[in-house]
Every structure is written in C-alpha cells, then in structure tokens.
Amino acid sequence: MTAPATIQHEEEALGKAFDARLARRLMAYVRPYGWLVVGALTLLLIEGVLQLVPPMMTRRVIDVAIPAADGGMIRESVLLLIGALVTQVACSYGETWLTGVLGQRVMHDLRRELFAKLQRLSIPFFDRNPVGRLVTRVTSDIESLNELFASGVVAGLGDLFTLLAITVLMVLVDWRMAIAAYLVVPGILWVSRVFRVRVRDAYREIRTRLARINAFLAERISGMRIVQLFGRERDESARFAALDKAHLDAHLRSITIYALYFPAIEILTTVALASLIVAAAPRVEGGALTVGTVAAFLQLARRFYQPLQDLSDKYNTLQQAMASSERVFRLLDTPEAEGVERAALHAPPVRALTGAERATAVAERRRAAARGVTVEFENVWFAYETEQWVLRGIDFKVRPGETLALVGHTGAGKTTVISLLLRFYEPQRGRILLDGVDIRSLPVEEVRRMVGYVQQDIFLFAGDVATNIRLATPLSDAEVEAAAASVGADRVIARLPGGYAHRLGERGSSVSVGERQLLSFARAIASDPALLLLDEATSAVDSEIEAEIQRGLATLMRGRTTIAVAHRLSTITAATEILVMHHGEIRERGTHRALLAIGGLYARLYRLQAGEWEQTAQVQA
C-alpha cells in the first residue's frame, strides 16, 4: 500500500563532548530531583576531603609517633584512619545510591515521554524509520543517559574537587615534589586523548551494529511464520550471525582499547612514583625531607593520578550521553504530523476555525454518532512522498444510511482512500469533508473517535479479550458482550478457556485469523461509531460466519455511514453505490445491477469470482 522513503539503520556521528543547549534540556529533567544531586555532591565532597586523611596519618605516624615511641599517638592515628575509611565507604555507598536513583528516575521520565511522543507521531514517520532503530532510542540511548547521571557528571564533579584538594595539599607538603609529580600529567593527558578518540569511534560502531541487530530481529521475529514457511532458517541464521559477529568485533575493539589504556596509565603512574622516590632520596639523606613526608606524598600522588584516569573515562561517558541525548531530543522534537504537512504542501489552505466554531464542529461530530455522517471526497489526488500518483481526482459522496463499496484490483488505491479518511496521510490536492467540514480543520482524535475501523491486517494486543474489545471505549461488561454478540463473536469467545478474561498472545496469535477478525469487528462497533470503515473485513472468515456477520452488520449499518473495501464482491451487492477503481482512478460507479449491465470491469471481476469466466472458456474450448 505505502511506499515510504528510504529507511535508515545507521547511527549518526558523535558530536562534541559537551553541548550547552542539550545540557540545559537534560537539566530540566534533573531539576525535580535536585535534592538527590545536592545529597550526592555533599557526600562526594566529604569523600574527597577524607581521602587526604590516610596520607596525613601516615606522615604523622612515621615522622612523629614512631621516633617518639608514642603508642597512644599511633593508636589514635589508626583509629582516625579507620574512622575516615569507614566514613568514606559510607559516603561512597550513599553517593552511589543517590546517583543511581537519580539516573533511574530521569530515565523513567524520559522513557515515558518518548513513548508518549511515539504514539503521537504520524504514520509516514513510521514508514521511514525501522522499528529496531526506534527501540534503540527508547532503550539503549536512554540507558546512556542513565550512565551519565549514575556514574558520570556528578562523580566527575567529585573527581574535580578531589584533584583540587590533593593539588593544594601536595603543594603545601612539598612544592618541589609536587612539580615533579606534575611532569607526568602531559603524558597522561595525551594517552587519555588518544583513548577518547579511539573509544568514541568504537562506541559509534557498536551503536551502529546494535541498531542493525535490533532492526533485523524486529523484522524477522514478526515475520517468523514466513521464515519457517519458506525454509529460510539457515539463511536468516547466517545473516544474523554476520550481524552479530560485526557487533562482537566492534565490542572486542573497544575492549582492546580499554585493555591498552589502563595499563598505559598504570605504567606512567608507576614511572612517576619511581621518579619521585629517586628525586626524594638525596633530600632525605641530607635531612631536607622526612621519610614520612615522602610516604605521604606517594599516597597523595597515587590519589592524584586516579581522578585523572577516571575523568578521561567520564569524558567518554559524557560524549556518549550527549550523542544519545541529541538523538532522543531530535525524536522528541519531531513534528507530530511530520510527513503529513509535507505531503499536503500543495493542498488548498484550510481556514482556521475560531474557538467557538471548533467547539461547535466537535460537538456536531459527536452528535453524528446517532445518525451517521456525510463523507465527501472532492477531486482528491495523493502520492506517497515523491512517487507517482496513487489516487487521481477521486470524487464521491456517501450519506448517512448509505453504503459505499470500493472494488478493484490490488494496488488500485482502495485502502489509500481509507487511510486518507483516517488522516494517516493528507492529500496533495482536493478536500475530504465530513458533513461539509474539511477534516483538516478538526482535531485528529475527534475524526477517529467517530470511526469504527476493521482493517485488513488485523492487530490484537496481548491481553484479555474484553480489553481488546473495549480498547479506548469505557464500556461495561454487558456492553462488551452485546458488541461481541452483534457480530457473532460471542460464540468464539465462549469456546475460549477464560471467556472474556482469556488472555490473547502477542498480536492475538492464540486464536485463528477468522476469530481475530470477528474480535476486530466487535471492537470496531463497540463504540457505536457514526462511520464504519471496512477494509477487506470478511476476507478471513468462512461463509457461515460471513453470513452471520452480514446479518449483524445490516442492523449496525442502519442509519450509519459505511465505506467498505471488498475483494469478495458477494459481500457488497446491496451497497448503495459501488466505485470500481483502476490505477488510482474511478473507472465505473453505480449499483451492483447497473454495473453488471454495463459489462465493464466490475462485470468481469464478478464473473471471475462466480466462476462464470472459467465455465465460458471451457464451453468455447
């Protein structure tokens, strides 16, 4: 039916590590949980200060307590050290818990908003974007933001404070040794820079491979029946193995980078510490420097290099999060009618209704449920994106109580008419009117609320039968049962183990196609719609059930407006008007008898289905 634009599976390149605009938007989600941030930062500051206690206690014991043989001072220093370590552990636990809660709550809010946004986007958007990629947005990209808050930005601020505190103390302890300790910093920064660049590229490749796997899995799992029917298991397994191997290789490359980075930093740190010992030895021998000071300084230097190493890793986390947030916010900023407005650029402008006119129009649409609605297409032209015209100058009018049937070969444009009426797409030319009002001037939800739609591709949600019939309509149990009984679905439901409480499988897979179609009929009429749209509504049911549905529909269609797309011409012989479509145009129109009398396209279709064409050919032979 549709011909969407080229689907994209690739991930966009990573941007800069920090984007103030994106950061401000992210902070809007953090603001409601400011107390978590304050609490985590407070604990990190305390933890940073406490990291200075062990070096100072070491210096005190070696330089003062041991030479003076002061056991009390040693015990006091040990107790202070143990207290500092215990407090540091408690602060680390509290900070980890607070940032973890912060990340989860922000992730929870973003996921809910993102899913709500996805439900409001237009159908053309989903035509162009694969399911796997959208799933990656809601899962992996949001998870990257969780990493930012749980172990990134807040912990990074703590590392900066720790660096500052240790730097000040190192200078105060011995500025000469402090300068010697800083000499290795350029090497650490250079290695970290190379690491960031390599990890960034590896990360993007991982994301690209993951998006491909998600898209592949979503398509193959949903089409598993076709895979098995045509014996594609071996081929699809080979294709998945190739995708999975590429994903594995990308991960292994990132692991290799990490495996090289940390030992390189460790080597530089060890060289720096050894250099400090060598430089300090002559001064210790000369009495210019104490052993306790050297021991304390070595501990300080070790603590100084650790945050530098952590900050490089957090820089990468920040960059990943910025890239993920850009993708998430781009999706959140997608116009909810993207593709709809673009498709309707050449359509005639619609006068904006005033508040009073809009309220009146909406109220009128709702009252129409009791009497049907007049539907009119005025010279409607439509094409999917930039392709050839699918509909060409479609004109028709159907009034309350009338039934309009659309017939024709596959690809004639019948289902597209239904899609335009439901405002899944907008026409490039012409107008669609409901009781004389252009549907573009009405809220989309109001247009769809008045429609009962039975589609060709039946979709039922995993859940109980009653919920699938109710869907968006708050009906009582009795009303649900009445809706099911009106189309004969009650007999099917009675055979299910739990009746109306029976839980259906994904897409209703636990019941047959014909039974799903009956349930979709019950769902369509449960809301007592003003307009019934039937797209191949009885294509999957047997003749007995079809006859029962037709009897139910005869009652339901009385006073209502019905538009039916049909391949089984026997189901629309009583239609008020039949439109025969061919290559997007209406070639014939009239009643069943009138079209048979013409002897055109409709007559040929009818004879083919009735078997008369084959019998005639046999006689002629």
Protein Blocks (a to p, Z undefined) as FASTA:
>chain_A
ZZcddddfbdcddddfbdfklmmmmmmmmmmmmmmmmmmmmmmmmmmmmmmmmmmmmmmm
mmmmmmnopaklmmmmmmmmmmmmmmmmmmmmmmmmmmmmmmmmmmmmmmmmmmmmmmmp
cfklmmmpcfklmmmmmmmmmmmmmmmmmmmmmmmmmmmmmmmmmmmmmmmmommlmmmm
mmmmmmmmmmmmmmmmmmmmmmmmmmmmmmmmmmmmmmmmmmmmmmmmnopmmmmmmmmm
mmmmmmmmmmmmmmmmmmmmmmmmmmmmmmmmmmmmmmmmmmmmnopacfklmmmmmmmm
mmmmmmmmmmmmmmmmmmmmmmmmmmmmmmmmpcfkgojlmmmmmpccdddddfklmmmm
mmmmmmmmmnopadddehiacdehjbccfbghiacdddehiacddeddehilmmmmmmmm
nomaccfedcddeehiafklpcfklmmmmpccddfbdcddeddfklmmnmmaccdfklmm
mmmmmnopmmmmmmpmnlmmlccdehhlmbcfklmmmmmmmmmmmnopabdcdehkllmb
cfklmmmmmmmmmmmmgopacddddfblmlmmmgfbdcddeehiafbgcdfklmmmnopm
klmmmmmmnommmmmmmmmZZ
